[in-house]
Amino acid sequence: MSTPRSISKFNVLAHLGDGARSSIYAVQDAKTKQVWALKHVIRVNEKDDRFIEQTEREHAIGSKLDHPSIRKIGRLIRSRKFLKTTSVSLIMELVDGSTLDKRIPRNYSDMVSIFHQVAQGLMHMHGRGFVHADMKPTNVLVLDDQSIRIIDLGQACPIGTVKPRIQGTPGYIAPEQANRREITPQTDIYNLGAMMYWVLVREVMPTALPPSAGEAADSSNVLEDHEVAMPTPPHERNSRIHPLLSQQVMDCIQLDPAQRPESMDIVANRLEMIQQVLAAA
């Protein structure tokens, strides 16, 4: 599909990429000349309604957040025809960075710095009453100065939400997400732990939703908690990984939420301590 010249009175500068039923563009406000990122979702049929709703939820939650590690969300523009929404445009901070899966630091100290920044951003979300619920390498942008932005709040929800259908990514999804139980800050702790595991080991770990499930995930694909195997600790896979960092990952990915760290604050504090240990080594 060709790149449009303008969307909702914004001049399109470049096509940045595509997501689930959405396209991301770099755009410029015709009046102020300010440059933004714009997520554009077009409704073609009823199946697209949930992607419209996800974008509306991303705006509703993102506009309530204000942390340097989370991409800033601007306004939401709806286009309607005969009182029906035909498309939505979400205005967002334009970030010049690459996703973590494509920009993995070369040393463990820098990796832990990124983990710590993600934990701080998620801690802010929890303090505002929300859970990200889809933390993974492709949802972290890494900038040239090694600062980060957490992106894609399409799965985010208020703490305590029980979702009517399975939402999450195989290799990162928490057992309570796969089994449609309550979503809590411990869910983000698990997702973060799974993300750290991938960055350190470069393999997705076993989760309640096997990779083969893909987008067709339903109850028939899901493993019960007792069927999910715990992965080999990272430091046993690679002796260069500090045992404290390895233990932090394993603590985060406990199958029982009650066995994970009590809060993201604790995770962030431990990661800061591990940073200091690595710096002193």
C-alpha positions as CSV (number, residue, x, y, z in Angstrom):
1,M,0.0,0.0,0.0
2,S,1.4,3.4,-0.9
3,T,2.3,6.0,1.7
4,P,-0.4,8.7,2.1
5,R,0.7,12.3,1.7
6,S,-1.3,13.4,4.7
7,I,-3.4,12.0,7.6
8,S,-5.7,14.0,9.8
9,K,-4.1,17.3,8.7
10,F,-0.6,16.0,9.4
11,N,1.9,15.9,6.6
12,V,3.4,12.4,6.2
13,L,7.2,12.5,6.2
14,A,8.0,8.8,6.2
15,H,6.6,5.4,6.7
16,L,8.3,3.9,9.9
17,G,6.7,0.5,10.1
18,D,3.7,-1.7,10.5
19,G,2.0,-3.4,13.5
20,A,-1.2,-5.4,14.0
21,R,-3.6,-3.7,11.6
22,S,-1.7,-0.4,12.0
23,S,0.9,1.7,10.2
24,I,3.3,4.1,11.9
25,Y,4.4,7.3,10.2
26,A,6.7,10.2,10.9
27,V,4.4,13.3,10.5
28,Q,4.6,17.0,10.8
29,D,1.8,19.2,12.2
30,A,0.9,21.5,9.3
31,K,0.4,24.5,11.7
32,T,3.1,24.1,14.4
33,K,5.6,22.3,12.2
34,Q,6.3,20.0,15.2
35,V,7.2,16.4,14.2
36,W,5.5,13.4,15.7
37,A,5.0,9.7,15.2
38,L,1.5,8.8,14.2
39,K,-0.1,5.3,14.5
40,H,-2.9,4.9,12.0
41,V,-5.5,2.2,12.2
42,I,-8.1,1.8,9.5
43,R,-11.4,-0.1,10.1
44,V,-12.1,-2.3,7.1
45,N,-14.5,-4.7,8.8
46,E,-15.8,-5.7,12.2
47,K,-12.6,-7.7,12.9
48,D,-10.7,-4.4,13.0
49,D,-12.8,-3.1,15.9
50,R,-10.5,-4.6,18.5
51,F,-7.5,-2.9,17.0
52,I,-9.4,0.4,17.1
53,E,-10.2,-0.3,20.8
54,Q,-6.6,-1.2,21.5
55,T,-5.5,2.1,20.1
56,E,-8.1,4.0,22.1
57,R,-7.0,2.2,25.2
58,E,-3.4,3.0,24.5
59,H,-4.3,6.7,24.4
60,A,-6.5,6.5,27.5
61,I,-3.7,4.9,29.5
62,G,-0.7,6.5,27.9
63,S,-2.1,10.0,28.4
64,K,-2.1,9.4,32.1
65,L,1.6,8.5,32.2
66,D,4.6,10.9,32.5
67,H,7.9,9.1,32.8
68,P,11.1,9.5,30.7
69,S,11.3,5.8,30.0
70,I,7.8,5.6,28.5
71,R,7.0,7.1,25.1
72,K,4.8,10.1,25.5
73,I,1.3,9.9,24.1
74,G,-0.5,12.9,22.6
75,R,-4.0,13.2,21.3
76,L,-6.3,10.7,19.6
77,I,-8.0,11.7,16.4
78,R,-11.1,9.8,15.2
79,S,-12.4,9.8,11.7
80,R,-16.1,9.0,11.3
81,K,-18.6,8.3,8.6
82,F,-22.3,8.0,9.2
83,L,-21.6,8.0,13.0
84,K,-19.2,5.1,12.7
85,T,-15.5,5.2,13.4
86,T,-13.6,4.5,10.1
87,S,-10.1,5.1,11.4
88,V,-8.1,6.4,14.4
89,S,-4.8,8.3,14.5
90,L,-2.7,8.2,17.7
91,I,-0.2,11.1,18.0
92,M,3.0,10.0,19.8
93,E,6.5,11.1,20.6
94,L,8.8,10.5,17.7
95,V,11.8,8.5,19.0
96,D,14.9,7.9,17.0
97,G,15.9,4.4,18.2
98,S,15.9,0.7,17.5
99,T,14.0,-2.0,19.3
100,L,16.0,-3.9,21.9
101,D,16.1,-7.2,19.9
102,K,18.0,-5.3,17.2
103,R,20.2,-3.3,19.5
104,I,21.4,-5.6,22.3
105,P,24.3,-4.0,24.3
106,R,27.7,-5.8,24.0
107,N,28.3,-5.9,27.8
108,Y,26.2,-7.0,30.8
109,S,26.5,-3.6,32.6
110,D,24.7,-1.9,29.7
111,M,22.1,-4.7,29.5
112,V,21.3,-4.2,33.2
113,S,21.1,-0.5,32.7
114,I,18.4,-1.1,30.1
115,F,16.6,-3.6,32.4
116,H,16.7,-1.0,35.2
117,Q,15.2,1.7,33.1
118,V,12.4,-0.6,31.9
119,A,11.7,-1.5,35.5
120,Q,11.5,2.1,36.5
121,G,9.1,2.9,33.7
122,L,6.9,-0.1,34.7
123,M,7.1,1.0,38.3
124,H,5.7,4.4,37.3
125,M,2.8,2.6,35.4
126,H,2.0,0.5,38.5
127,G,2.0,3.7,40.6
128,R,-0.6,5.1,38.3
129,G,-2.7,2.0,38.5
130,F,-1.9,0.2,35.2
131,V,0.0,-2.8,34.0
132,H,1.8,-2.9,30.6
133,A,1.1,-6.6,30.1
134,D,3.2,-7.1,27.0
135,M,6.8,-6.4,27.9
136,K,9.2,-7.9,25.4
137,P,12.3,-6.8,23.4
138,T,10.3,-5.4,20.5
139,N,8.4,-3.1,22.9
140,V,11.6,-1.4,24.1
141,L,13.3,1.3,21.9
142,V,17.0,1.9,22.6
143,L,18.4,5.3,21.7
144,D,21.9,6.3,20.9
145,D,22.6,7.5,24.4
146,Q,21.4,4.1,25.8
147,S,18.3,5.6,27.2
148,I,15.1,3.7,26.4
149,R,11.4,4.2,25.7
150,I,8.7,1.6,26.5
151,I,6.3,1.5,23.7
152,D,3.0,-0.2,22.6
153,L,0.4,0.1,25.4
154,G,-2.2,-1.8,23.3
155,Q,-2.4,-4.6,25.9
156,A,-2.1,-2.3,28.9
157,C,-4.9,-2.4,31.4
158,P,-5.9,-1.3,35.0
159,I,-4.4,-3.4,37.8
160,G,-6.8,-6.3,38.6
161,T,-8.2,-6.7,35.1
162,V,-9.4,-10.2,34.0
163,K,-9.3,-10.2,30.3
164,P,-12.0,-12.1,28.4
165,R,-9.5,-13.6,25.9
166,I,-5.9,-14.6,25.9
167,Q,-3.6,-11.6,25.2
168,G,0.2,-11.9,25.4
169,T,3.2,-13.1,23.4
170,P,4.6,-16.7,23.5
171,G,7.9,-16.8,25.3
172,Y,7.0,-13.8,27.5
173,I,3.4,-14.3,28.6
174,A,2.8,-15.0,32.3
175,P,0.8,-18.0,33.4
176,E,-2.0,-15.8,34.7
177,Q,-2.4,-14.1,31.3
178,A,-2.5,-17.4,29.4
179,N,-5.1,-18.8,31.8
180,R,-7.2,-15.6,31.9
181,R,-6.6,-14.8,35.6
182,E,-6.2,-11.4,37.2
183,I,-3.5,-9.2,35.7
184,T,-1.3,-7.5,38.4
185,P,2.1,-5.8,38.7
186,Q,3.5,-9.3,39.2
187,T,2.5,-10.0,35.6
188,D,4.8,-7.2,34.4
189,I,7.5,-8.7,36.6
190,Y,7.2,-12.0,34.9
191,N,7.2,-10.4,31.4
192,L,10.3,-8.4,32.3
193,G,12.0,-11.5,33.6
194,A,11.2,-13.3,30.4
195,M,12.5,-10.4,28.4
196,M,15.8,-10.4,30.4
197,Y,16.1,-14.1,29.9
198,W,15.9,-13.6,26.1
199,V,18.4,-10.8,26.0
200,L,20.9,-12.8,28.2
201,V,20.4,-16.2,26.5
202,R,19.0,-15.2,23.1
203,E,16.3,-17.8,23.3
204,V,12.7,-17.6,24.3
205,M,12.0,-19.6,27.5
206,P,9.1,-22.1,28.0
207,T,5.8,-20.4,28.9
208,A,2.2,-21.4,29.2
209,L,1.6,-20.4,25.6
210,P,3.9,-22.4,23.3
211,P,5.4,-20.5,20.3
212,S,3.3,-22.7,17.9
213,A,0.1,-21.1,19.3
214,G,0.8,-17.8,17.5
215,E,-2.2,-15.4,17.1
216,A,-4.6,-18.4,17.2
217,A,-4.1,-18.8,20.9
218,D,-7.1,-20.2,22.8
219,S,-7.6,-22.5,25.8
220,S,-6.7,-25.5,23.8
221,N,-3.1,-24.1,23.3
222,V,-2.5,-23.2,26.9
223,L,-0.5,-25.3,29.4
224,E,-1.5,-25.6,33.0
225,D,1.0,-24.0,35.5
226,H,2.4,-27.4,36.5
227,E,3.0,-28.3,32.9
228,V,5.4,-25.3,32.3
229,A,9.0,-26.2,32.7
230,M,11.3,-23.7,34.4
231,P,14.2,-22.8,32.1
232,T,17.9,-23.4,32.9
233,P,19.2,-20.4,34.9
234,P,21.1,-18.0,32.6
235,H,24.4,-18.3,34.4
236,E,24.3,-22.1,33.8
237,R,23.9,-21.4,30.1
238,N,26.7,-18.8,30.1
239,S,29.2,-18.6,32.9
240,R,29.9,-14.9,32.0
241,I,26.5,-14.0,33.4
242,H,26.7,-12.9,37.0
243,P,24.9,-15.3,39.4
244,L,23.1,-12.3,41.0
245,L,21.6,-11.3,37.6
246,S,20.7,-14.9,36.8
247,Q,18.9,-15.2,40.2
248,Q,17.0,-12.0,39.6
249,V,15.7,-13.4,36.3
250,M,14.7,-16.7,37.9
251,D,12.9,-14.8,40.8
252,C,10.9,-12.8,38.3
253,I,9.7,-15.8,36.2
254,Q,8.3,-17.9,39.0
255,L,5.1,-19.5,37.9
256,D,3.2,-18.5,41.0
257,P,2.8,-14.7,41.2
258,A,3.1,-14.8,45.0
259,Q,6.6,-16.3,44.6
260,R,7.9,-13.4,42.5
261,P,9.3,-10.1,44.0
262,E,6.5,-8.2,45.8
263,S,6.8,-5.1,43.6
264,M,8.6,-3.6,40.7
265,D,10.3,-1.3,43.1
266,I,12.2,-4.3,44.6
267,V,13.1,-5.5,41.1
268,A,14.4,-2.0,40.2
269,N,16.4,-1.7,43.4
270,R,18.0,-5.1,42.9
271,L,18.9,-4.3,39.3
272,E,20.5,-1.1,40.5
273,M,22.6,-3.1,43.0
274,I,23.6,-5.6,40.3
275,Q,24.7,-2.6,38.2
276,Q,27.0,-1.5,41.0
277,V,28.4,-5.0,41.4
278,L,29.2,-5.3,37.7
279,A,30.8,-1.8,37.7
280,A,33.0,-2.7,40.5
281,A,34.1,-6.0,39.0
